Amino acid sequence: MANLTSHPDEIRVVSQRFGKGATDLSTYLQLDGYKAVQKALAMQPDDIINEVKTSNLRGRGGAGFPTGMKWSFVPKQSDKPKYILVNGDESEPGTCKDRLILEHDPHSVIEGVIIAGLAVGAKIGYVYIRGEYRYLVDIMRQAIADAYAKGFLGKNIFGSGKDFDVYWHTGAGAYEVGEESALMESLEGKRGIPRIRPPFPAVVGLWGGPTVINNVESIAAVPHIILMGGQKFANYGPPKNGGTRLFCLSGHVNKPGVYELPLGYPLKTLIYDVGGGIPNGRKLKAVVPGGSSTFLLNAEEAESINMDFDSFAKRGEFLGSGGVVILDDQTCMVKFALRVMKFYQHESCGWCIPCREGTDWLKKTLTRFHNGGGLRKDIDNIRYLAQNMLGRTFCPLGDAAAIPTMSIVDKWRSEFEAHLEGKPCPFDPEGKISELPVLSH
Amino acid sequence: MAISEKLDQFFDAKMKEYPTKRSFLVPMLLYSQDEVGYISDEVVAHLAKKTDLTELEVRNVVSYYSMLRSRPAGKYNVQVCTNICCMLRGADELMEHCEKRLGIGHKETTPDGMFSLEEVECIGACSWAPAVQVNYDFHENLTPDAMDKVLENYRKRG
C-alpha cells in the first residue's frame, strides 16, 4: 500500500524482500525463507545469543539496547513459561517502518520469533500489532496460518522434536502501549498502565514469566544475522552500532520515504542526497532525529552528525526510532512544540502525576503562548516544567514529552520571544492559529 | 446475543492461546465494535461474562483505548492525522477542508450517518503524509482535491 522508495546507498538487509511478494510462503521460501531457523535449530542456545551479540544489533524501537544482551538476561531455569513478545505497536510520531516489514515480509518476523525462542528457551511468541494496522493483522494472521500448515509452527517444528507457537494480537489505539511494560499489560487484557522496574521483563514479564520484548525491526533482523553471521551484519555499521536500519524520512524533504541505510550514515547526506533536499528553495531549520521523543537538532548540528546510537549518546541525546522529520525555515517552532505537547497530553495515561499534570500544563501554556498571550516568564517556566518531568515517571512518556520541549526552548528561544506581547505568529501573521483544532478525547 | 455467533466462536478459539481469560479482551472489544458499530452495553456485558470480569472492569479497559467508542460513528469514519509529519505537509488545511466538505467537526457524524470525522494522532504514514484513514483503509499523500475524490468514492459506494 505505502509507496516504496530506493536510493543507491541503501544496503538492503531487513528490506531485501520488500516488493517481492514474500507474504506468500512459497515466495518467501524461494528467497531463503526459514533457512535461518533451521540453522538455529542445529545451534546451541548460547551460540545463537552470541551470534546476535556479535552482530551489535541494538533495539530498533528506539532505546537502542543491545538485543543479544537483553536475551542473555533471561534466566535459564524458570518455573513459569517464558515468552517472546514482538512490539508492533508502532506509534512514535515520525515512525512508519515496522508497517513495511509487516506488510512485505511477515514471515521474517515469525522466523525471528522462533529463533529468539530457541535462544532463551521460550516456546510461545506473541506478535502485537497496533489496532490501526488492521490490514497488517490480517496479513500476519494468514502468514501464521500458512506456517502452521507447513509444520514450521506447532508441534515438532521442522521435524526437530521441538514445539513452538506464535500468536497474533492487536491493540485498540494507545501510544503508551508501545512502552514494553504497558505493552504487557495490554496483552494481558488490561489498561496499558506501565509497571515499575525492577523486576525487568526478562525476569518477570508476561503473566509473571520471563519475557523478551523486541521491536519488529529488531526481530526481523535476527534471521538475516543468523544466516550471514553476526560479524558481517556488525561490519555494516560503526563499532558497537551494528548493521543497517530503516530510516523513515518525512516532513519538508523532496523525497520522503523509508530507506535502509547503514548505522553511522551522515544525516546531511540523508537530507540532501537521499531525501533530495528541502522543497520550495527553503533552508533547513531543524531535524527531529528519531521520532517526536528525541532532542531536536538545529541545522548546524544536523549537518555534522552521523546516525548511530553512540554519536547521539556522546551529546547526551538519543538516536531514537528511525523517524527522521525535516523542518524548513518557515516552520514555527512554538507551534511545533505545541503540537508535540498536545500529542503527549492526549496519550498520557494519568498514572504518574508529573506526566499527567506536566503535559496538561505545558499544553495550556504553549497554546496561550502561541495565541499571543505569553509572558516572558513563561519561556523559563515551560523549560522548568519540562525539566521536572524528566526521570520522574514509571514509563518514558514523561521524558518523551519533556525532551523535545526542552530542546526547542533552548535552541529557538528567540522564536518564543517573537510571540510575546500579543504579536501574531511570525510564520502565520494571518492568525489562523487560534482555530487549531483541539483534541477533546 | 450482543455479537454474532461466528465472531463469538472466533473469540473462543483465540482465548485458548492465552493462559488467562481476560488476555484477549482488547482485540475482542475492537472486533465487537467493528461488527456492532460501537461498544454497546450488551457488548460490555457479554465480554464481562466471557472473561469472568465485572462490567466495570471491562469499561475501565474500554476507556483507555482511543479507537473504542461508546456511540456509533458514521458508516465511513474519516480519521485525519494531524501529528507532526502530517502537520508539516498540510494536515491542518486538510482537516479544515474535510470539516467544510462534510459540514461536521471533530467527532461528529453527518445527519445521514454516512460520514463521521475525527482528528487522530500518528497513524504510521509519516513518509507518505498527509494521511487519512477511512475506517481501516489508508489514503496517503493527500491534497484537498485528492481528498474530495476519496470522499466521493465512499459516497458512491453508499
Boltz contact constraints between the chains, C-beta under 6 A:
constraints:
  - contact:
      token1: [A, 1]
      token2: [B, 138]
      max_distance: 6.0
  - contact:
      token1: [A, 2]
      token2: [B, 128]
      max_distance: 6.0
  - contact:
      token1: [A, 90]
      token2: [B, 124]
      max_distance: 6.0
  - contact:
      token1: [A, 91]
      token2: [B, 122]
      max_distance: 6.0
  - contact:
      token1: [A, 93]
      token2: [B, 83]
      max_distance: 6.0
  - contact:
      token1: [A, 93]
      token2: [B, 84]
      max_distance: 6.0
  - contact:
      token1: [A, 93]
      token2: [B, 122]
      max_distance: 6.0
  - contact:
      token1: [A, 94]
      token2: [B, 85]
      max_distance: 6.0
  - contact:
      token1: [A, 94]
      token2: [B, 126]
      max_distance: 6.0
  - contact:
      token1: [A, 96]
      token2: [B, 124]
      max_distance: 6.0
  - contact:
      token1: [A, 96]
      token2: [B, 125]
      max_distance: 6.0
  - contact:
      token1: [A, 96]
      token2: [B, 126]
      max_distance: 6.0
  - contact:
      token1: [A, 96]
      token2: [B, 127]
      max_distance: 6.0
  - contact:
      token1: [A, 99]
      token2: [B, 124]
      max_distance: 6.0
  - contact:
      token1: [A, 131]
      token2: [B, 30]
      max_distance: 6.0
  - contact:
      token1: [A, 131]
      token2: [B, 67]
      max_distance: 6.0
  - contact:
      token1: [A, 132]
      token2: [B, 123]
      max_distance: 6.0
  - contact:
      token1: [A, 134]
      token2: [B, 136]
      max_distance: 6.0
  - contact:
      token1: [A, 167]
      token2: [B, 17]
      max_distance: 6.0
  - contact:
      token1: [A, 170]
      token2: [B, 27]
      max_distance: 6.0
  - contact:
      token1: [A, 172]
      token2: [B, 26]
      max_distance: 6.0
  - contact:
      token1: [A, 172]
      token2: [B, 30]
      max_distance: 6.0
  - contact:
      token1: [A, 172]
      token2: [B, 65]
      max_distance: 6.0
  - contact:
      token1: [A, 172]
      token2: [B, 67]
      max_distance: 6.0
  - contact:
      token1: [A, 172]
      token2: [B, 68]
      max_distance: 6.0
  - contact:
      token1: [A, 173]
      token2: [B, 65]
      max_distance: 6.0
  - contact:
      token1: [A, 173]
      token2: [B, 66]
      max_distance: 6.0
  - contact:
      token1: [A, 173]
      token2: [B, 67]
      max_distance: 6.0
  - contact:
      token1: [A, 174]
      token2: [B, 65]
      max_distance: 6.0
  - contact:
      token1: [A, 186]
      token2: [B, 26]
      max_distance: 6.0
  - contact:
      token1: [A, 188]
      token2: [B, 23]
      max_distance: 6.0
  - contact:
      token1: [A, 189]
      token2: [B, 22]
      max_distance: 6.0
  - contact:
      token1: [A, 189]
      token2: [B, 23]
      max_distance: 6.0
  - contact:
      token1: [A, 189]
      token2: [B, 25]
      max_distance: 6.0
  - contact:
      token1: [A, 191]
      token2: [B, 61]
      max_distance: 6.0
  - contact:
      token1: [A, 191]
      token2: [B, 64]
      max_distance: 6.0
  - contact:
      token1: [A, 207]
      token2: [B, 19]
      max_distance: 6.0
  - contact:
      token1: [A, 248]
      token2: [B, 126]
      max_distance: 6.0
  - contact:
      token1: [A, 248]
      token2: [B, 127]
      max_distance: 6.0
  - contact:
      token1: [A, 250]
      token2: [B, 85]
      max_distance: 6.0
  - contact:
      token1: [A, 250]
      token2: [B, 126]
      max_distance: 6.0
  - contact:
      token1: [A, 250]
      token2: [B, 127]
      max_distance: 6.0
  - contact:
      token1: [A, 250]
      token2: [B, 129]
      max_distance: 6.0
  - contact:
      token1: [A, 251]
      token2: [B, 85]
      max_distance: 6.0
  - contact:
      token1: [A, 251]
      token2: [B, 88]
      max_distance: 6.0
  - contact:
      token1: [A, 252]
      token2: [B, 88]
      max_distance: 6.0
  - contact:
      token1: [A, 256]
      token2: [B, 127]
      max_distance: 6.0
  - contact:
      token1: [A, 257]
      token2: [B, 127]
      max_distance: 6.0
  - contact:
      token1: [A, 258]
      token2: [B, 127]
      max_distance: 6.0
  - contact:
      token1: [A, 292]
      token2: [B, 84]
      max_distance: 6.0
  - contact:
      token1: [A, 325]
      token2: [B, 85]
      max_distance: 6.0
  - contact:
      token1: [A, 339]
      token2: [B, 84]
      max_distance: 6.0
  - contact:
      token1: [A, 339]
      token2: [B, 87]
      max_distance: 6.0
  - contact:
      token1: [A, 343]
      token2: [B, 83]
      max_distance: 6.0
  - contact:
      token1: [A, 343]
      token2: [B, 121]
      max_distance: 6.0
  - contact:
      token1: [A, 437]
      token2: [B, 106]
      max_distance: 6.0
  - contact:
      token1: [A, 437]
      token2: [B, 119]
      max_distance: 6.0
